[in-house]
Amino acid sequence: MDDNGLKTLLPQIVDKSGKEIIRPDVLQSITQLAQLGQLVKIRKSLEKEEYQGKIDTRVIEATDALGFLDLVNNYPNTPWINVFLINDGPDTVFLSVNGGSPEIPIHKGEDISVDFSQAERRIETILYRCDIGETASVRVVGKC
């Protein structure tokens, strides 16, 4: 059925000037759909912030060879919601979360917190490396 056929089934409501007014039942349906859309957005937002309560601690030994943590295909087999990293040195380490750029430098004695609780994609991989001939020991605390 085309739009014209549908219009003939639905009675028109017009104001004094002849301008068509949306029927109250149609307006109510549109309002309900808009509210449903808002509820879906709220649910998705809450799912992003959902925290399973698991804490994963480890130490990575960074060298000038590119290393990586694959959190989806290896333990804990689930992305992290956030991560806290502390560089115990002796040198600077460069990190990349989910292959993003630019790399994040963390100097000896520095720490950094990365929070993806509001992101569409959680922390799935962490790439790390040092400059040529350098090394760093990095304490990592991830939450999923």
C-alpha positions in Angstrom: 0.0 0.0 0.0 1.4 3.4 -0.9 1.4 6.5 1.2 -1.7 7.8 -0.5 -3.6 4.6 0.3 -2.5 4.8 3.9 -3.6 8.4 4.2 -7.0 7.5 3.0 -7.3 4.9 5.8 -6.2 7.4 8.5 -8.6 10.3 9.1 -6.9 13.7 8.8 -7.2 16.2 11.6 -6.8 19.8 10.4 -6.7 23.1 12.1 -8.9 26.2 11.1 -6.5 27.1 8.4 -6.6 23.6 6.8 -3.1 22.7 8.0 -2.9 19.0 8.9 -2.3 18.2 12.6 -0.7 15.0 13.8 -3.2 12.7 15.4 -2.8 12.2 19.2 -2.4 8.4 18.8 0.3 8.9 16.2 2.0 11.5 18.4 1.9 9.1 21.3 3.5 6.3 19.2 6.2 8.6 18.1 6.9 9.7 21.7 7.0 6.0 22.8 9.5 5.2 20.1 11.7 8.1 21.1 11.6 7.0 24.7 12.5 3.5 23.7 15.5 4.8 21.8 16.7 6.7 24.9 16.3 3.5 27.0 18.4 1.6 24.5 21.1 4.3 24.7 21.1 4.2 28.5 21.3 0.4 28.5 24.3 0.5 26.1 26.0 3.1 28.2 25.6 1.1 31.4 26.9 -2.0 29.6 30.1 -0.1 28.7 30.7 0.7 32.4 29.9 -2.8 33.6 32.8 -4.1 35.6 33.1 -7.9 36.2 35.3 -7.4 39.3 38.3 -9.2 38.0 41.8 -7.8 38.5 44.7 -9.0 36.4 48.2 -8.1 37.6 51.4 -8.8 35.8 54.8 -7.5 35.0 56.0 -7.0 31.4 59.6 -6.9 30.5 59.9 -4.4 27.6 62.9 -4.5 25.2 63.6 -2.9 21.9 61.6 -5.7 20.3 57.9 -5.0 20.0 55.9 -6.9 22.6 52.2 -7.1 23.1 49.5 -8.3 25.4 46.5 -9.9 23.6 43.8 -9.9 26.3 41.1 -11.4 24.1 42.9 -14.4 22.6 45.0 -15.1 25.7 44.3 -14.9 29.4 42.0 -13.4 30.7 40.2 -13.9 27.3 38.2 -10.7 27.8 39.1 -7.0 27.3 40.0 -4.8 30.2 37.9 -1.8 31.2 40.9 0.1 32.4 44.6 -0.4 33.2 47.2 1.1 35.5 50.9 0.9 34.5 54.0 1.7 36.5 57.4 1.9 34.8 60.1 0.6 37.2 62.7 1.3 34.6 65.5 1.5 34.0 64.4 3.1 30.7 61.4 4.7 29.1 58.7 2.4 27.7 56.4 3.3 24.8 52.8 1.9 24.8 50.0 1.7 22.4 46.5 0.6 23.4 44.5 -1.3 20.7 47.1 -0.3 18.1 46.3 3.4 18.4 48.8 6.1 17.9 50.6 8.1 19.0 52.5 5.9 21.4 52.4 6.8 25.1 55.9 7.3 26.6 56.2 6.3 30.3 59.5 7.3 31.9 61.2 5.5 34.7 59.2 6.1 38.0 56.1 7.4 36.1 52.7 5.7 36.0 49.7 6.1 33.8 46.1 5.1 34.0 44.1 4.3 30.9 40.3 4.2 31.2 38.1 2.8 28.4 34.9 2.5 30.5 33.1 4.9 28.2 34.6 3.7 25.0 32.9 1.7 22.3 35.8 -0.8 22.3 37.5 -2.0 25.5 41.3 -2.5 26.0 42.0 -5.6 23.8 45.7 -5.2 23.1 48.6 -3.3 24.6 51.7 -3.0 22.4 55.0 -2.0 24.2 58.6 -1.3 23.3 61.7 0.6 24.4 64.2 2.4 22.3 67.1 0.4 20.8 69.3 -1.1 23.5 67.0 -0.1 26.3 64.7 -2.1 28.6 62.0 -1.5 31.2 60.1 -3.5 33.7 56.4 -2.4 33.8 53.9 -3.4 36.5 50.4 -3.7 35.0 47.1 -3.8 36.8 44.2 -4.4 34.5 40.5 -4.6 35.4 37.8 -6.4 33.5 
